[in-house]
Amino acid sequence: MKSGHLIANRFNGDGQELRNLVPLYASANYKMGSYEQKVWSAIWKSRETVWYVVTPYFHGDDPIPYKIKVYARSTSGVIVPNISISNP
């Protein structure tokens, strides 16, 4: 497990800002990367404006999120539907 960015570094997500970092297993971090690539393409290849929401979900006081929800919408439509990524 390592610290993962909720908003990726390539989107100017601050790696020093604790609100942007959560403990992630490698499998969850990998899945998030595939969705980030879709958003990146919409921004840089298509030059679209993107609304991007990443939300961690926790059980009680557990500091490790059990899932991350990702949603992204651009000016031309949904890029990433409201998907859940398990963080085993």
TORVOSE-479018 format. One record per residue (C-alpha): residue in one letter; x, y negated, z negated. Coordinates in Angstrom, 3 decimals. Each point is the difference from the previous one (the first is absolute). Layout:
N
<site><resn>A</resn><u>X</u><v>Y</v><w>Z</w></site>
...
//
This chain:
88
<site><resn>M</resn><u>0.000</u><v>0.000</v><w>0.000</w></site>
<site><resn>K</resn><u>1.161</u><v>-3.510</v><w>0.736</w></site>
<site><resn>S</resn><u>-1.249</u><v>-3.538</v><w>-0.110</w></site>
<site><resn>G</resn><u>-2.150</u><v>-0.830</v><w>3.017</w></site>
<site><resn>H</resn><u>-1.125</u><v>-3.340</v><w>1.388</w></site>
<site><resn>L</resn><u>-3.757</u><v>-0.550</v><w>0.199</w></site>
<site><resn>I</resn><u>0.647</u><v>-2.691</v><w>2.610</w></site>
<site><resn>A</resn><u>2.985</u><v>1.160</v><w>2.046</w></site>
<site><resn>N</resn><u>3.248</u><v>-1.917</v><w>0.139</w></site>
<site><resn>R</resn><u>-0.488</u><v>-0.558</v><w>3.748</w></site>
<site><resn>F</resn><u>-3.197</u><v>-1.914</v><w>-0.845</w></site>
<site><resn>N</resn><u>1.964</u><v>-2.097</v><w>-2.516</w></site>
<site><resn>G</resn><u>-1.108</u><v>2.160</v><w>-2.918</w></site>
<site><resn>D</resn><u>2.310</u><v>-0.966</v><w>-2.839</w></site>
<site><resn>G</resn><u>2.066</u><v>2.909</v><w>-1.340</w></site>
<site><resn>Q</resn><u>0.742</u><v>-1.948</v><w>-3.191</w></site>
<site><resn>E</resn><u>-3.650</u><v>-0.821</v><w>-0.751</w></site>
<site><resn>L</resn><u>-1.257</u><v>2.655</v><w>-2.416</w></site>
<site><resn>R</resn><u>-3.623</u><v>-0.468</v><w>1.121</w></site>
<site><resn>N</resn><u>1.082</u><v>1.208</v><w>3.439</w></site>
<site><resn>L</resn><u>1.769</u><v>3.154</v><w>-1.217</w></site>
<site><resn>V</resn><u>-1.463</u><v>3.306</v><w>-1.159</w></site>
<site><resn>P</resn><u>1.479</u><v>3.466</v><w>-0.574</w></site>
<site><resn>L</resn><u>-0.615</u><v>2.062</v><w>3.161</w></site>
<site><resn>Y</resn><u>0.761</u><v>3.570</v><w>0.930</w></site>
<site><resn>A</resn><u>1.848</u><v>0.421</v><w>3.289</w></site>
<site><resn>S</resn><u>-3.075</u><v>1.449</v><w>1.742</w></site>
<site><resn>A</resn><u>-2.149</u><v>-3.030</v><w>-0.889</w></site>
<site><resn>N</resn><u>2.747</u><v>-2.423</v><w>0.985</w></site>
<site><resn>Y</resn><u>0.385</u><v>1.776</v><w>3.355</w></site>
<site><resn>K</resn><u>-3.752</u><v>-0.173</v><w>0.715</w></site>
<site><resn>M</resn><u>-0.083</u><v>-3.688</v><w>-0.877</w></site>
<site><resn>G</resn><u>2.816</u><v>-0.558</v><w>2.495</w></site>
<site><resn>S</resn><u>-2.052</u><v>1.450</v><w>2.845</w></site>
<site><resn>Y</resn><u>-2.855</u><v>-2.431</v><w>-0.705</w></site>
<site><resn>E</resn><u>2.438</u><v>-2.896</v><w>-0.398</w></site>
<site><resn>Q</resn><u>1.284</u><v>0.759</v><w>3.495</w></site>
<site><resn>K</resn><u>-3.505</u><v>-0.455</v><w>1.438</w></site>
<site><resn>V</resn><u>-0.319</u><v>-3.351</v><w>-1.752</w></site>
<site><resn>W</resn><u>3.488</u><v>-1.031</v><w>1.131</w></site>
<site><resn>S</resn><u>-0.922</u><v>0.756</v><w>3.609</w></site>
<site><resn>A</resn><u>-3.140</u><v>-2.120</v><w>-0.217</w></site>
<site><resn>I</resn><u>1.949</u><v>-2.924</v><w>-1.432</w></site>
<site><resn>W</resn><u>3.157</u><v>0.054</v><w>2.094</w></site>
<site><resn>K</resn><u>-0.958</u><v>1.710</v><w>3.256</w></site>
<site><resn>S</resn><u>-3.553</u><v>-1.294</v><w>0.385</w></site>
<site><resn>R</resn><u>0.550</u><v>-3.252</v><w>-1.932</w></site>
<site><resn>E</resn><u>-3.233</u><v>0.469</v><w>-1.909</w></site>
<site><resn>T</resn><u>-0.991</u><v>-1.438</v><w>-3.354</w></site>
<site><resn>V</resn><u>-0.382</u><v>2.842</v><w>-2.505</w></site>
<site><resn>W</resn><u>-1.846</u><v>0.246</v><w>-3.309</w></site>
<site><resn>Y</resn><u>1.854</u><v>2.692</v><w>-1.973</w></site>
<site><resn>V</resn><u>-1.135</u><v>1.396</v><w>-3.356</w></site>
<site><resn>V</resn><u>1.925</u><v>2.557</v><w>-2.052</w></site>
<site><resn>T</resn><u>-1.476</u><v>1.026</v><w>-3.364</w></site>
<site><resn>P</resn><u>1.491</u><v>2.421</v><w>-2.551</w></site>
<site><resn>Y</resn><u>-2.376</u><v>2.004</v><w>-2.235</w></site>
<site><resn>F</resn><u>1.020</u><v>1.130</v><w>-3.494</w></site>
<site><resn>H</resn><u>-1.380</u><v>2.347</v><w>-2.650</w></site>
<site><resn>G</resn><u>-0.176</u><v>-1.961</v><w>-3.248</w></site>
<site><resn>D</resn><u>3.433</u><v>-1.225</v><w>-1.096</w></site>
<site><resn>D</resn><u>1.951</u><v>2.345</v><w>2.275</w></site>
<site><resn>P</resn><u>2.591</u><v>-2.171</v><w>1.817</w></site>
<site><resn>I</resn><u>0.006</u><v>2.367</v><w>3.003</w></site>
<site><resn>P</resn><u>-2.866</u><v>-0.565</v><w>2.440</w></site>
<site><resn>Y</resn><u>-1.899</u><v>3.138</v><w>0.974</w></site>
<site><resn>K</resn><u>-0.936</u><v>-1.505</v><w>3.367</w></site>
<site><resn>I</resn><u>0.584</u><v>-3.021</v><w>2.199</w></site>
<site><resn>K</resn><u>-2.747</u><v>-1.400</v><w>2.232</w></site>
<site><resn>V</resn><u>1.004</u><v>-1.745</v><w>3.218</w></site>
<site><resn>Y</resn><u>-2.151</u><v>-2.094</v><w>2.304</w></site>
<site><resn>A</resn><u>1.079</u><v>-2.188</v><w>2.888</w></site>
<site><resn>R</resn><u>-2.084</u><v>-1.997</v><w>2.441</w></site>
<site><resn>S</resn><u>1.199</u><v>-2.198</v><w>2.816</w></site>
<site><resn>T</resn><u>-1.703</u><v>-2.568</v><w>2.143</w></site>
<site><resn>S</resn><u>-0.860</u><v>2.798</v><w>2.450</w></site>
<site><resn>G</resn><u>-1.319</u><v>2.546</v><w>-2.529</w></site>
<site><resn>V</resn><u>0.935</u><v>2.552</v><w>-2.634</w></site>
<site><resn>I</resn><u>3.609</u><v>1.202</v><w>0.135</w></site>
<site><resn>V</resn><u>-0.025</u><v>2.189</v><w>-3.107</w></site>
<site><resn>P</resn><u>-3.372</u><v>1.080</v><w>-1.375</w></site>
<site><resn>N</resn><u>-0.480</u><v>0.037</v><w>-3.763</w></site>
<site><resn>I</resn><u>2.194</u><v>3.078</v><w>-0.551</w></site>
<site><resn>S</resn><u>1.214</u><v>1.557</v><w>-3.246</w></site>
<site><resn>I</resn><u>3.536</u><v>1.266</v><w>-0.392</w></site>
<site><resn>S</resn><u>0.463</u><v>2.497</v><w>-2.839</w></site>
<site><resn>N</resn><u>2.999</u><v>-0.522</v><w>-2.234</w></site>
<site><resn>P</resn><u>0.267</u><v>3.529</v><w>-1.433</w></site>
//
